[in-house]
Amino acid sequence: MVGVCVPTYRLYRLDGAGKISAADWIEAADDDAARREAETGAEIGGYEIWNRKRLVARAGPKTA
């Protein structure tokens, strides 16, 4: 569809110490879709998802 605006989110991957290890732009239909996308790549560390100045979600490092 022409003219459809999909929200853009900033995804910060965190290492095991909670420090930013990578950052990517992602497009998702809504906040829940952005969370699902972030969770697919969260191995050891966690993530933060931002939509402009709004913190959408934060997840800490996964424990064994």
Predicted model as a PDB file, atoms N, CA, C, CB and O in Angstrom, pLDDT in the B-factor column:
MODEL        1                                                                  
ATOM      1  N   MET A   1       0.830  -1.187   0.000  1.00 55.00           N  
ATOM      2  CA  MET A   1       0.000   0.000   0.000  1.00 55.00           C  
ATOM      3  C   MET A   1       0.870   1.245   0.000  1.00 55.00           C  
ATOM      4  CB  MET A   1      -0.942   0.001   1.204  1.00 55.00           C  
ATOM      5  O   MET A   1       1.858   1.324   0.730  1.00 55.00           O  
ATOM      6  N   VAL A   2       0.514   2.171  -0.785  1.00 68.00           N  
ATOM      7  CA  VAL A   2       1.247   3.426  -0.869  1.00 68.00           C  
ATOM      8  C   VAL A   2       0.752   4.354   0.226  1.00 68.00           C  
ATOM      9  CB  VAL A   2       1.085   4.082  -2.267  1.00 68.00           C  
ATOM     10  O   VAL A   2      -0.449   4.451   0.476  1.00 68.00           O  
ATOM     11  N   GLY A   3       1.679   5.030   0.870  1.00 70.00           N  
ATOM     12  CA  GLY A   3       1.318   6.013   1.885  1.00 70.00           C  
ATOM     13  C   GLY A   3       1.142   5.469   3.287  1.00 70.00           C  
ATOM     14  O   GLY A   3       0.770   6.221   4.188  1.00 70.00           O  
ATOM     15  N   VAL A   4       1.395   4.188   3.504  1.00 75.00           N  
ATOM     16  CA  VAL A   4       1.282   3.610   4.837  1.00 75.00           C  
ATOM     17  C   VAL A   4       2.563   3.902   5.604  1.00 75.00           C  
ATOM     18  CB  VAL A   4       1.010   2.078   4.766  1.00 75.00           C  
ATOM     19  O   VAL A   4       3.662   3.622   5.125  1.00 75.00           O  
ATOM     20  N   CYS A   5       2.417   4.454   6.772  1.00 84.00           N  
ATOM     21  CA  CYS A   5       3.574   4.795   7.608  1.00 84.00           C  
ATOM     22  C   CYS A   5       3.742   3.743   8.696  1.00 84.00           C  
ATOM     23  CB  CYS A   5       3.413   6.210   8.237  1.00 84.00           C  
ATOM     24  O   CYS A   5       2.854   3.552   9.528  1.00 84.00           O  
ATOM     25  N   VAL A   6       4.876   3.067   8.687  1.00 84.00           N  
ATOM     26  CA  VAL A   6       5.182   2.055   9.690  1.00 84.00           C  
ATOM     27  C   VAL A   6       6.104   2.691  10.725  1.00 84.00           C  
ATOM     28  CB  VAL A   6       5.838   0.782   9.043  1.00 84.00           C  
ATOM     29  O   VAL A   6       7.109   3.303  10.366  1.00 84.00           O  
ATOM     30  N   PRO A   7       5.767   2.549  12.014  1.00 89.00           N  
ATOM     31  CA  PRO A   7       6.623   3.138  13.040  1.00 89.00           C  
ATOM     32  C   PRO A   7       8.051   2.593  13.000  1.00 89.00           C  
ATOM     33  CB  PRO A   7       6.025   2.893  14.406  1.00 89.00           C  
ATOM     34  O   PRO A   7       8.273   1.416  12.716  1.00 89.00           O  
ATOM     35  N   THR A   8       8.998   3.456  13.284  1.00 95.00           N  
ATOM     36  CA  THR A   8      10.399   3.080  13.355  1.00 95.00           C  
ATOM     37  C   THR A   8      10.837   3.101  14.812  1.00 95.00           C  
ATOM     38  CB  THR A   8      11.278   4.027  12.494  1.00 95.00           C  
ATOM     39  O   THR A   8      10.522   4.031  15.554  1.00 95.00           O  
ATOM     40  N   TYR A   9      11.559   2.077  15.209  1.00 97.00           N  
ATOM     41  CA  TYR A   9      12.039   1.938  16.581  1.00 97.00           C  
ATOM     42  C   TYR A   9      13.553   1.832  16.573  1.00 97.00           C  
ATOM     43  CB  TYR A   9      11.407   0.702  17.273  1.00 97.00           C  
ATOM     44  O   TYR A   9      14.148   1.383  15.593  1.00 97.00           O  
ATOM     45  N   ARG A  10      14.171   2.244  17.663  1.00 97.00           N  
ATOM     46  CA  ARG A  10      15.612   2.068  17.852  1.00 97.00           C  
ATOM     47  C   ARG A  10      15.774   0.918  18.829  1.00 97.00           C  
ATOM     48  CB  ARG A  10      16.317   3.392  18.382  1.00 97.00           C  
ATOM     49  O   ARG A  10      15.267   0.973  19.949  1.00 97.00           O  
ATOM     50  N   LEU A  11      16.473  -0.116  18.412  1.00 96.00           N  
ATOM     51  CA  LEU A  11      16.702  -1.300  19.227  1.00 96.00           C  
ATOM     52  C   LEU A  11      18.153  -1.304  19.684  1.00 96.00           C  
ATOM     53  CB  LEU A  11      16.361  -2.599  18.442  1.00 96.00           C  
ATOM     54  O   LEU A  11      19.074  -1.320  18.866  1.00 96.00           O  
ATOM     55  N   TYR A  12      18.345  -1.289  20.986  1.00 95.00           N  
ATOM     56  CA  TYR A  12      19.683  -1.364  21.572  1.00 95.00           C  
ATOM     57  C   TYR A  12      19.853  -2.751  22.168  1.00 95.00           C  
ATOM     58  CB  TYR A  12      19.904  -0.249  22.658  1.00 95.00           C  
ATOM     59  O   TYR A  12      19.098  -3.147  23.056  1.00 95.00           O  
ATOM     60  N   ARG A  13      20.839  -3.489  21.681  1.00 92.00           N  
ATOM     61  CA  ARG A  13      21.187  -4.803  22.243  1.00 92.00           C  
ATOM     62  C   ARG A  13      22.152  -4.567  23.404  1.00 92.00           C  
ATOM     63  CB  ARG A  13      21.830  -5.755  21.148  1.00 92.00           C  
ATOM     64  O   ARG A  13      23.093  -3.782  23.291  1.00 92.00           O  
ATOM     65  N   LEU A  14      21.911  -5.247  24.506  1.00 89.00           N  
ATOM     66  CA  LEU A  14      22.746  -5.086  25.693  1.00 89.00           C  
ATOM     67  C   LEU A  14      23.545  -6.358  25.931  1.00 89.00           C  
ATOM     68  CB  LEU A  14      21.887  -4.744  26.933  1.00 89.00           C  
ATOM     69  O   LEU A  14      23.070  -7.465  25.680  1.00 89.00           O  
ATOM     70  N   ASP A  15      24.772  -6.177  26.422  1.00 85.00           N  
ATOM     71  CA  ASP A  15      25.586  -7.349  26.746  1.00 85.00           C  
ATOM     72  C   ASP A  15      25.198  -7.855  28.136  1.00 85.00           C  
ATOM     73  CB  ASP A  15      27.112  -7.008  26.683  1.00 85.00           C  
ATOM     74  O   ASP A  15      24.259  -7.342  28.744  1.00 85.00           O  
ATOM     75  N   GLY A  16      25.904  -8.841  28.629  1.00 79.00           N  
ATOM     76  CA  GLY A  16      25.606  -9.429  29.932  1.00 79.00           C  
ATOM     77  C   GLY A  16      25.739  -8.467  31.094  1.00 79.00           C  
ATOM     78  O   GLY A  16      25.178  -8.706  32.163  1.00 79.00           O  
ATOM     79  N   ALA A  17      26.483  -7.368  30.899  1.00 83.00           N  
ATOM     80  CA  ALA A  17      26.663  -6.364  31.947  1.00 83.00           C  
ATOM     81  C   ALA A  17      25.659  -5.214  31.808  1.00 83.00           C  
ATOM     82  CB  ALA A  17      28.091  -5.817  31.909  1.00 83.00           C  
ATOM     83  O   ALA A  17      25.680  -4.269  32.597  1.00 83.00           O  
ATOM     84  N   GLY A  18      24.782  -5.298  30.804  1.00 83.00           N  
ATOM     85  CA  GLY A  18      23.791  -4.247  30.615  1.00 83.00           C  
ATOM     86  C   GLY A  18      24.272  -3.058  29.804  1.00 83.00           C  
ATOM     87  O   GLY A  18      23.594  -2.033  29.744  1.00 83.00           O  
ATOM     88  N   LYS A  19      25.432  -3.183  29.181  1.00 89.00           N  
ATOM     89  CA  LYS A  19      25.981  -2.108  28.338  1.00 89.00           C  
ATOM     90  C   LYS A  19      25.560  -2.327  26.888  1.00 89.00           C  
ATOM     91  CB  LYS A  19      27.537  -2.049  28.451  1.00 89.00           C  
ATOM     92  O   LYS A  19      25.398  -3.466  26.451  1.00 89.00           O  
ATOM     93  N   ILE A  20      25.383  -1.247  26.150  1.00 92.00           N  
ATOM     94  CA  ILE A  20      24.989  -1.345  24.740  1.00 92.00           C  
ATOM     95  C   ILE A  20      26.099  -2.011  23.937  1.00 92.00           C  
ATOM     96  CB  ILE A  20      24.666   0.056  24.158  1.00 92.00           C  
ATOM     97  O   ILE A  20      27.246  -1.566  23.954  1.00 92.00           O  
ATOM     98  N   SER A  21      25.743  -3.079  23.239  1.00 91.00           N  
ATOM     99  CA  SER A  21      26.719  -3.775  22.396  1.00 91.00           C  
ATOM    100  C   SER A  21      26.423  -3.567  20.914  1.00 91.00           C  
ATOM    101  CB  SER A  21      26.729  -5.270  22.720  1.00 91.00           C  
ATOM    102  O   SER A  21      27.308  -3.743  20.077  1.00 91.00           O  
ATOM    103  N   ALA A  22      25.184  -3.192  20.582  1.00 93.00           N  
ATOM    104  CA  ALA A  22      24.796  -2.942  19.185  1.00 93.00           C  
ATOM    105  C   ALA A  22      23.523  -2.120  19.163  1.00 93.00           C  
ATOM    106  CB  ALA A  22      24.598  -4.276  18.405  1.00 93.00           C  
ATOM    107  O   ALA A  22      22.752  -2.112  20.122  1.00 93.00           O  
ATOM    108  N   ALA A  23      23.316  -1.433  18.061  1.00 95.00           N  
ATOM    109  CA  ALA A  23      22.097  -0.644  17.895  1.00 95.00           C  
ATOM    110  C   ALA A  23      21.612  -0.789  16.459  1.00 95.00           C  
ATOM    111  CB  ALA A  23      22.341   0.857  18.251  1.00 95.00           C  
ATOM    112  O   ALA A  23      22.402  -0.765  15.515  1.00 95.00           O  
ATOM    113  N   ASP A  24      20.307  -0.940  16.313  1.00 94.00           N  
ATOM    114  CA  ASP A  24      19.714  -1.109  14.992  1.00 94.00           C  
ATOM    115  C   ASP A  24      18.402  -0.346  14.916  1.00 94.00           C  
ATOM    116  CB  ASP A  24      19.492  -2.602  14.675  1.00 94.00           C  
ATOM    117  O   ASP A  24      17.729  -0.128  15.924  1.00 94.00           O  
ATOM    118  N   TRP A  25      18.055   0.054  13.703  1.00 96.00           N  
ATOM    119  CA  TRP A  25      16.729   0.599  13.439  1.00 96.00           C  
ATOM    120  C   TRP A  25      15.854  -0.568  13.018  1.00 96.00           C  
ATOM    121  CB  TRP A  25      16.762   1.730  12.336  1.00 96.00           C  
ATOM    122  O   TRP A  25      16.269  -1.384  12.195  1.00 96.00           O  
ATOM    123  N   ILE A  26      14.649  -0.662  13.568  1.00 95.00           N  
ATOM    124  CA  ILE A  26      13.701  -1.681  13.132  1.00 95.00           C  
ATOM    125  C   ILE A  26      12.369  -1.017  12.836  1.00 95.00           C  
ATOM    126  CB  ILE A  26      13.538  -2.794  14.202  1.00 95.00           C  
ATOM    127  O   ILE A  26      12.034   0.015  13.417  1.00 95.00           O  
ATOM    128  N   GLU A  27      11.616  -1.613  11.932  1.00 95.00           N  
ATOM    129  CA  GLU A  27      10.268  -1.164  11.646  1.00 95.00           C  
ATOM    130  C   GLU A  27       9.320  -2.245  12.126  1.00 95.00           C  
ATOM    131  CB  GLU A  27      10.069  -0.859  10.125  1.00 95.00           C  
ATOM    132  O   GLU A  27       9.546  -3.429  11.879  1.00 95.00           O  
ATOM    133  N   ALA A  28       8.260  -1.845  12.811  1.00 95.00           N  
ATOM    134  CA  ALA A  28       7.283  -2.795  13.318  1.00 95.00           C  
ATOM    135  C   ALA A  28       5.910  -2.130  13.319  1.00 95.00           C  
ATOM    136  CB  ALA A  28       7.667  -3.289  14.745  1.00 95.00           C  
ATOM    137  O   ALA A  28       5.796  -0.910  13.430  1.00 95.00           O  
ATOM    138  N   ALA A  29       4.885  -2.942  13.197  1.00 94.00           N  
ATOM    139  CA  ALA A  29       3.521  -2.422  13.125  1.00 94.00           C  
ATOM    140  C   ALA A  29       3.103  -1.718  14.412  1.00 94.00           C  
ATOM    141  CB  ALA A  29       2.553  -3.547  12.821  1.00 94.00           C  
ATOM    142  O   ALA A  29       2.340  -0.752  14.380  1.00 94.00           O  
ATOM    143  N   ASP A  30       3.612  -2.215  15.557  1.00 96.00           N  
ATOM    144  CA  ASP A  30       3.257  -1.624  16.851  1.00 96.00           C  
ATOM    145  C   ASP A  30       4.300  -2.032  17.893  1.00 96.00           C  
ATOM    146  CB  ASP A  30       1.826  -2.069  17.297  1.00 96.00           C  
ATOM    147  O   ASP A  30       5.267  -2.725  17.579  1.00 96.00           O  
ATOM    148  N   ASP A  31       4.091  -1.591  19.138  1.00 97.00           N  
ATOM    149  CA  ASP A  31       5.052  -1.873  20.209  1.00 97.00           C  
ATOM    150  C   ASP A  31       5.230  -3.373  20.437  1.00 97.00           C  
ATOM    151  CB  ASP A  31       4.603  -1.206  21.504  1.00 97.00           C  
ATOM    152  O   ASP A  31       6.351  -3.842  20.633  1.00 97.00           O  
ATOM    153  N   ASP A  32       4.129  -4.125  20.413  1.00 96.00           N  
ATOM    154  CA  ASP A  32       4.224  -5.572  20.648  1.00 96.00           C  
ATOM    155  C   ASP A  32       5.046  -6.263  19.573  1.00 96.00           C  
ATOM    156  CB  ASP A  32       2.832  -6.192  20.708  1.00 96.00           C  
ATOM    157  O   ASP A  32       5.838  -7.156  19.872  1.00 96.00           O  
ATOM    158  N   ALA A  33       4.864  -5.860  18.335  1.00 96.00           N  
ATOM    159  CA  ALA A  33       5.651  -6.447  17.239  1.00 96.00           C  
ATOM    160  C   ALA A  33       7.129  -6.097  17.393  1.00 96.00           C  
ATOM    161  CB  ALA A  33       5.128  -5.954  15.866  1.00 96.00           C  
ATOM    162  O   ALA A  33       7.992  -6.924  17.097  1.00 96.00           O  
ATOM    163  N   ALA A  34       7.429  -4.896  17.848  1.00 96.00           N  
ATOM    164  CA  ALA A  34       8.822  -4.498  18.085  1.00 96.00           C  
ATOM    165  C   ALA A  34       9.433  -5.343  19.199  1.00 96.00           C  
ATOM    166  CB  ALA A  34       8.907  -2.995  18.445  1.00 96.00           C  
ATOM    167  O   ALA A  34      10.589  -5.753  19.099  1.00 96.00           O  
ATOM    168  N   ARG A  35       8.661  -5.610  20.268  1.00 94.00           N  
ATOM    169  CA  ARG A  35       9.150  -6.470  21.355  1.00 94.00           C  
ATOM    170  C   ARG A  35       9.451  -7.876  20.846  1.00 94.00           C  
ATOM    171  CB  ARG A  35       8.120  -6.534  22.497  1.00 94.00           C  
ATOM    172  O   ARG A  35      10.490  -8.450  21.171  1.00 94.00           O  
ATOM    173  N   ARG A  36       8.545  -8.422  20.053  1.00 93.00           N  
ATOM    174  CA  ARG A  36       8.762  -9.783  19.516  1.00 93.00           C  
ATOM    175  C   ARG A  36      10.022  -9.840  18.669  1.00 93.00           C  
ATOM    176  CB  ARG A  36       7.549 -10.238  18.677  1.00 93.00           C  
ATOM    177  O   ARG A  36      10.794 -10.794  18.763  1.00 93.00           O  
ATOM    178  N   GLU A  37      10.232  -8.836  17.855  1.00 91.00           N  
ATOM    179  CA  GLU A  37      11.442  -8.813  17.018  1.00 91.00           C  
ATOM    180  C   GLU A  37      12.692  -8.720  17.877  1.00 91.00           C  
ATOM    181  CB  GLU A  37      11.397  -7.636  16.030  1.00 91.00           C  
ATOM    182  O   GLU A  37      13.688  -9.383  17.588  1.00 91.00           O  
ATOM    183  N   ALA A  38      12.658  -7.914  18.922  1.00 90.00           N  
ATOM    184  CA  ALA A  38      13.818  -7.770  19.808  1.00 90.00           C  
ATOM    185  C   ALA A  38      14.119  -9.081  20.525  1.00 90.00           C  
ATOM    186  CB  ALA A  38      13.577  -6.649  20.836  1.00 90.00           C  
ATOM    187  O   ALA A  38      15.283  -9.441  20.702  1.00 90.00           O  
ATOM    188  N   GLU A  39      13.086  -9.789  20.933  1.00 87.00           N  
ATOM    189  CA  GLU A  39      13.279 -11.035  21.675  1.00 87.00           C  
ATOM    190  C   GLU A  39      13.860 -12.144  20.813  1.00 87.00           C  
ATOM    191  CB  GLU A  39      11.969 -11.492  22.267  1.00 87.00           C  
ATOM    192  O   GLU A  39      14.504 -13.050  21.343  1.00 87.00           O  
ATOM    193  N   THR A  40      13.654 -12.104  19.508  1.00 82.00           N  
ATOM    194  CA  THR A  40      14.194 -13.150  18.637  1.00 82.00           C  
ATOM    195  C   THR A  40      15.713 -13.115  18.578  1.00 82.00           C  
ATOM    196  CB  THR A  40      13.626 -13.009  17.237  1.00 82.00           C  
ATOM    197  O   THR A  40      16.344 -14.143  18.330  1.00 82.00           O  
ATOM    198  N   GLY A  41      16.308 -11.952  18.802  1.00 68.00           N  
ATOM    199  CA  GLY A  41      17.761 -11.853  18.719  1.00 68.00           C  
ATOM    200  C   GLY A  41      18.441 -11.672  20.057  1.00 68.00           C  
ATOM    201  O   GLY A  41      19.656 -11.481  20.105  1.00 68.00           O  
ATOM    202  N   ALA A  42      17.693 -11.726  21.144  1.00 60.00           N  
ATOM    203  CA  ALA A  42      18.289 -11.520  22.469  1.00 60.00           C  
ATOM    204  C   ALA A  42      18.856 -12.843  22.973  1.00 60.00           C  
ATOM    205  CB  ALA A  42      17.239 -10.951  23.476  1.00 60.00           C  
ATOM    206  O   ALA A  42      18.117 -13.708  23.442  1.00 60.00           O  
ATOM    207  N   GLU A  43      20.176 -12.991  22.872  1.00 64.00           N  
ATOM    208  CA  GLU A  43      20.815 -14.230  23.314  1.00 64.00           C  
ATOM    209  C   GLU A  43      21.110 -14.149  24.811  1.00 64.00           C  
ATOM    210  CB  GLU A  43      22.119 -14.496  22.513  1.00 64.00           C  
ATOM    211  O   GLU A  43      20.280 -14.543  25.630  1.00 64.00           O  
ATOM    212  N   ILE A  44      22.265 -13.648  25.163  1.00 66.00           N  
ATOM    213  CA  ILE A  44      22.683 -13.568  26.562  1.00 66.00           C  
ATOM    214  C   ILE A  44      22.237 -12.253  27.184  1.00 66.00           C  
ATOM    215  CB  ILE A  44      24.203 -13.718  26.681  1.00 66.00           C  
ATOM    216  O   ILE A  44      21.702 -12.223  28.292  1.00 66.00           O  
ATOM    217  N   GLY A  45      22.463 -11.179  26.459  1.00 77.00           N  
ATOM    218  CA  GLY A  45      22.144  -9.865  26.989  1.00 77.00           C  
ATOM    219  C   GLY A  45      20.673  -9.544  26.858  1.00 77.00           C  
ATOM    220  O   GLY A  45      19.870 -10.385  26.453  1.00 77.00           O  
ATOM    221  N   GLY A  46      20.336  -8.336  27.200  1.00 89.00           N  
ATOM    222  CA  GLY A  46      18.967  -7.880  27.079  1.00 89.00           C  
ATOM    223  C   GLY A  46      18.841  -6.881  25.950  1.00 89.00           C  
ATOM    224  O   GLY A  46      19.643  -6.870  25.016  1.00 89.00           O  
ATOM    225  N   TYR A  47      17.821  -6.041  26.049  1.00 93.00           N  
ATOM    226  CA  TYR A  47      17.605  -5.031  25.018  1.00 93.00           C  
ATOM    227  C   TYR A  47      16.789  -3.870  25.575  1.00 93.00           C  
ATOM    228  CB  TYR A  47      16.899  -5.645  23.798  1.00 93.00           C  
ATOM    229  O   TYR A  47      16.140  -3.985  26.615  1.00 93.00           O  
ATOM    230  N   GLU A  48      16.837  -2.761  24.863  1.00 95.00           N  
ATOM    231  CA  GLU A  48      15.952  -1.625  25.080  1.00 95.00           C  
ATOM    232  C   GLU A  48      15.390  -1.247  23.717  1.00 95.00           C  
ATOM    233  CB  GLU A  48      16.702  -0.410  25.763  1.00 95.00           C  
ATOM    234  O   GLU A  48      16.104  -1.263  22.715  1.00 95.00           O  
ATOM    235  N   ILE A  49      14.116  -0.909  23.689  1.00 96.00           N  
ATOM    236  CA  ILE A  49      13.478  -0.446  22.458  1.00 96.00           C  
ATOM    237  C   ILE A  49      12.938   0.954  22.720  1.00 96.00           C  
ATOM    238  CB  ILE A  49      12.333  -1.425  21.994  1.00 96.00           C  
ATOM    239  O   ILE A  49      12.250   1.200  23.710  1.00 96.00           O  
ATOM    240  N   TRP A  50      13.263   1.858  21.816  1.00 97.00           N  
ATOM    241  CA  TRP A  50      12.822   3.247  21.928  1.00 97.00           C  
ATOM    242  C   TRP A  50      12.051   3.645  20.670  1.00 97.00           C  
ATOM    243  CB  TRP A  50      14.031   4.194  22.150  1.00 97.00           C  
ATOM    244  O   TRP A  50      12.408   3.256  19.558  1.00 97.00           O  
ATOM    245  N   ASN A  51      11.004   4.415  20.864  1.00 96.00           N  
ATOM    246  CA  ASN A  51      10.273   5.045  19.774  1.00 96.00           C  
ATOM    247  C   ASN A  51      10.381   6.538  20.032  1.00 96.00           C  
ATOM    248  CB  ASN A  51       8.756   4.554  19.692  1.00 96.00           C  
ATOM    249  O   ASN A  51       9.663   7.100  20.859  1.00 96.00           O  
ATOM    250  N   ARG A  52      11.289   7.163  19.308  1.00 94.00           N  
ATOM    251  CA  ARG A  52      11.666   8.556  19.535  1.00 94.00           C  
ATOM    252  C   ARG A  52      12.186   8.698  20.960  1.00 94.00           C  
ATOM    253  CB  ARG A  52      10.461   9.515  19.284  1.00 94.00           C  
ATOM    254  O   ARG A  52      13.197   8.082  21.297  1.00 94.00           O  
ATOM    255  N   LYS A  53      11.530   9.490  21.811  1.00 96.00           N  
ATOM    256  CA  LYS A  53      11.989   9.687  23.191  1.00 96.00           C  
ATOM    257  C   LYS A  53      11.275   8.766  24.176  1.00 96.00           C  
ATOM    258  CB  LYS A  53      11.782  11.135  23.607  1.00 96.00           C  
ATOM    259  O   LYS A  53      11.493   8.873  25.383  1.00 96.00           O  
ATOM    260  N   ARG A  54      10.435   7.874  23.689  1.00 97.00           N  
ATOM    261  CA  ARG A  54       9.625   7.016  24.555  1.00 97.00           C  
ATOM    262  C   ARG A  54      10.252   5.627  24.663  1.00 97.00           C  
ATOM    263  CB  ARG A  54       8.179   6.914  24.018  1.00 97.00           C  
ATOM    264  O   ARG A  54      10.473   4.945  23.661  1.00 97.00           O  
ATOM    265  N   LEU A  55      10.533   5.225  25.907  1.00 97.00           N  
ATOM    266  CA  LEU A  55      11.025   3.872  26.154  1.00 97.00           C  
ATOM    267  C   LEU A  55       9.855   2.908  26.016  1.00 97.00           C  
ATOM    268  CB  LEU A  55      11.690   3.754  27.568  1.00 97.00           C  
ATOM    269  O   LEU A  55       8.880   2.998  26.762  1.00 97.00           O  
ATOM    270  N   VAL A  56       9.949   1.992  25.070  1.00 97.00           N  
ATOM    271  CA  VAL A  56       8.871   1.052  24.795  1.00 97.00           C  
ATOM    272  C   VAL A  56       9.007  -0.184  25.661  1.00 97.00           C  
ATOM    273  CB  VAL A  56       8.856   0.665  23.319  1.00 97.00           C  
ATOM    274  O   VAL A  56       8.025  -0.644  26.242  1.00 97.00           O  
ATOM    275  N   ALA A  57      10.219  -0.731  25.755  1.00 95.00           N  
ATOM    276  CA  ALA A  57      10.443  -1.957  26.518  1.00 95.00           C  
ATOM    277  C   ALA A  57      11.900  -2.070  26.897  1.00 95.00           C  
ATOM    278  CB  ALA A  57      10.003  -3.190  25.721  1.00 95.00           C  
ATOM    279  O   ALA A  57      12.788  -1.555  26.218  1.00 95.00           O  
ATOM    280  N   ARG A  58      12.119  -2.763  28.007  1.00 94.00           N  
ATOM    281  CA  ARG A  58      13.478  -3.061  28.464  1.00 94.00           C  
ATOM    282  C   ARG A  58      13.465  -4.474  29.030  1.00 94.00           C  
ATOM    283  CB  ARG A  58      13.979  -2.015  29.538  1.00 94.00           C  
ATOM    284  O   ARG A  58      12.571  -4.835  29.795  1.00 94.00           O  
ATOM    285  N   ALA A  59      14.446  -5.261  28.658  1.00 91.00           N  
ATOM    286  CA  ALA A  59      14.594  -6.608  29.186  1.00 91.00           C  
ATOM    287  C   ALA A  59      16.044  -6.797  29.582  1.00 91.00           C  
ATOM    288  CB  ALA A  59      14.147  -7.682  28.149  1.00 91.00           C  
ATOM    289  O   ALA A  59      16.957  -6.457  28.829  1.00 91.00           O  
ATOM    290  N   GLY A  60      16.245  -7.336  30.760  1.00 83.00           N  
ATOM    291  CA  GLY A  60      17.588  -7.546  31.263  1.00 83.00           C  
ATOM    292  C   GLY A  60      18.216  -8.798  30.689  1.00 83.00           C  
ATOM    293  O   GLY A  60      17.581  -9.542  29.941  1.00 83.00           O  
ATOM    294  N   PRO A  61      19.467  -9.025  31.045  1.00 73.00           N  
ATOM    295  CA  PRO A  61      20.173 -10.213  30.553  1.00 73.00           C  
ATOM    296  C   PRO A  61      19.456 -11.483  30.978  1.00 73.00           C  
ATOM    297  CB  PRO A  61      21.619 -10.233  31.063  1.00 73.00           C  
ATOM    298  O   PRO A  61      18.890 -11.556  32.069  1.00 73.00           O  
ATOM    299  N   LYS A  62      19.488 -12.479  30.105  1.00 63.00           N  
ATOM    300  CA  LYS A  62      18.887 -13.772  30.429  1.00 63.00           C  
ATOM    301  C   LYS A  62      19.821 -14.535  31.345  1.00 63.00           C  
ATOM    302  CB  LYS A  62      18.587 -14.592  29.147  1.00 63.00           C  
ATOM    303  O   LYS A  62      21.039 -14.507  31.170  1.00 63.00           O  
ATOM    304  N   THR A  63      19.251 -15.209  32.314  1.00 57.00           N  
ATOM    305  CA  THR A  63      20.059 -16.030  33.221  1.00 57.00           C  
ATOM    306  C   THR A  63      19.867 -17.490  32.879  1.00 57.00           C  
ATOM    307  CB  THR A  63      19.687 -15.767  34.702  1.00 57.00           C  
ATOM    308  O   THR A  63      18.822 -17.894  32.371  1.00 57.00           O  
ATOM    309  N   ALA A  64      20.881 -18.266  33.162  1.00 52.00           N  
ATOM    310  CA  ALA A  64      20.852 -19.692  32.802  1.00 52.00           C  
ATOM    311  C   ALA A  64      19.958 -20.498  33.683  1.00 52.00           C  
ATOM    312  CB  ALA A  64      22.219 -20.268  32.850  1.00 52.00           C  
ATOM    313  O   ALA A  64      19.837 -21.709  33.497  1.00 52.00           O  
TER     314      ALA A  64                                                      
ENDMDL                                                                          
END                                                                             
